[in-house]
Amino acid sequence: TGDGWDFTNNHLGVEGDWYMAGSARYPQLQMQNTLAKTFGIKTVDDLQLIDIDLTGHYFLANDIDASATSRWNYTDDINQDSTADDPGYLGFSPIALITDSDPIGDTTFDGIPFTGVLDGRGYTVNNLWIDREYQHYVGLLSYTSGAIVKNIGLTDSTILGRSYVGAITGYSGENSVANTVF
């Protein structure tokens, strides 16, 4: 915090005025998540803000061009082998993903799953880039439980992960429903 700005980030978005959602390159007002729920997700930045409320009901308001994600989240060590000699971009941070710092072989999901509703209304997310070859639970949504994901498409995208990898969801847990995803 500084000068009265509250940057508290508790992953549920119930504290603070500002939030650094997943791949956000700058803090965003938590109110923007409320606007996305009310008026629809219109940009890839709006899509990333789902991280603020993993229980919310969201819908796409139009097709989303996610090509900018190919330049999101620069790292000096994309292979995560501590050599810092292999720079690259990790891209979009899968919604509900907590950075997996578990030892190799541990595939336990340590985060909070997406339990809300994502209705694409027949629209698509195009050119999404996720390069998380050393992380588990990789997809637009990393892990769902009791969620409803419907009427959404993902086209011309690159999604790389270690295990539990899918285009829309990395892992669909208990009672999740995926209907008309393309």
N, C-alpha and C positions, 0 to 999 in steps of 0.2 A: 504494500500500500504506500501511497505517497500523496500528499496534497489532497487528502480526502477521497481519493479513488480507492475503491475496494476491489482487489483482484483475487479475493478468496475463491478457490476452486475446489469444491468438494465432489465433483463429478456428477452430482445430482442437480446442480444448478439452483439450490435453494438458498444459498448465501451469496452476498456480494452483488455488485452492479455489473461487473465485467467477467468474461469467461474466455479461456483459451481452449477452444474445442479442438480435439484431435490434431488435425493438420493446419489449424489456423496459423496464419503468418503474423497475425496481430490480434489483440484482444477485441472482443465484440460484446456489445451490450447484451445482457441476458434477455432483454425485451425482444431482441430480434428473433429468438426462438418462438416466442408467443406470436409474433407476426407471421412466422412461417407456418405455424399451426392454423392460424386464422385465415390467411390469404393464400396459402400454398407455398410449396418449395419451388422457387424460380431459378435458383443458381446453385452451383456446386458448393459455394460457401454456406448457403441455407441448408443444404444436405448435410454438411459436416456438423451443423448446429444441432442436429438430432441428438448428439452426445449430451446436450444439456438436460434433456428429459427423455430418458429411455422408456418411459411409460406412455408417452404422448401419442396422439393420433395425428398422422401427417398425410398429406397428399401432394402429388406433383401437379403444378399448375401449367406446365409446358415441358417440352423436351429440354434436357439439360446438357449443355456442352461442357464436359469435364476435362477437356484437353489441357487446361492449365495445370492439372494435377501431376503431369509428367515433370514439372519443375518444383514440386512442393517437397519440403522436408529434406533439405540437403544434409548429407552426412559425409564425414571423412572416411568412414569405415562401413560401407554398405554390406560387406560380408560378415560383419561383427566378429572378426577374428583378432581384434586388438592390434592390428598392424597399422591402421590408419593410412594405408597406402592405396586404398581402393574407393575413391570418392564416387558418389552417386546420389540419386534422389529416391527416397522411399515412397514418395507420392502420397495419395490420399490415405488417411488413417482410418482403417475400418471402424465403423460405428460400433461402439461398446468395447473396443479393444483397449486393454490395459497392456502396456509394453511388457512383453514376455521376457522376464529376466531369469526364468527358471533354468535349471541345468538341462543340458541336452538330454532328451529322452523323457522329460517331464512334460506331459501334455495336458495337465490339469488346467482348466479355465479358472483364472483367479479374479476375473472382473465381475461386472454387473451386466447381465444379459439384456438385450433389447426385448421388452415385453409389450410394446405398444402395437400400433397399426401403421403400416406404410402402404398406402394405396396409390399406385402409379397412374391410375385413371387412363391407362392405355398409352402413356408417354414413356419415353426411354431416356436413359442416361447414356451418353455417348462418349467414347474416348477416355474412359476412366483408367487411371494408371495407379497400380498398387504393386510395389516391389518390396515385399517383406519375406524374402526367401528363408529367413531364419526366425520367423515367428509363426506361431500356431493360430488357428481361428482367423483366417483371412478371407474376406469377401467384402462386398458393399457393407453388409452387416456381419460383424465377426461371429456373434453367438446370439441365437434367439431362444426364448423360452416362453411358451404361451402367446407368442406374437402372431399377428396376421400380416402377411405380405402378399399383395395381390396386384394384378393388372399392371405390372412394371416390366420394362425391358432393359437390357444392358447390351450395348452393341459396340463393336470395334474397340474393345478394351483389353488391357493386359493386367492379369491378376496372378501374382506369384506369392507362394507361401510355403511353409514347411509341411504342415499337416492340417487337416480339417480346413480345406480350401474349396471355395465355391464362388461362382460369379455373384449371386445375390446374397447367399449366406454361407459363411464358413462352416457353421454347424447349426442345425435346427434341433433344438432340444424339446423338452416335454411339451406336448400339446401345441406346438407351433404349426401354423397352417400357411402353406405357400400355394396360391391359386392363380393361375394364368400369369406365370412369369415367363418371359421370353427374351 
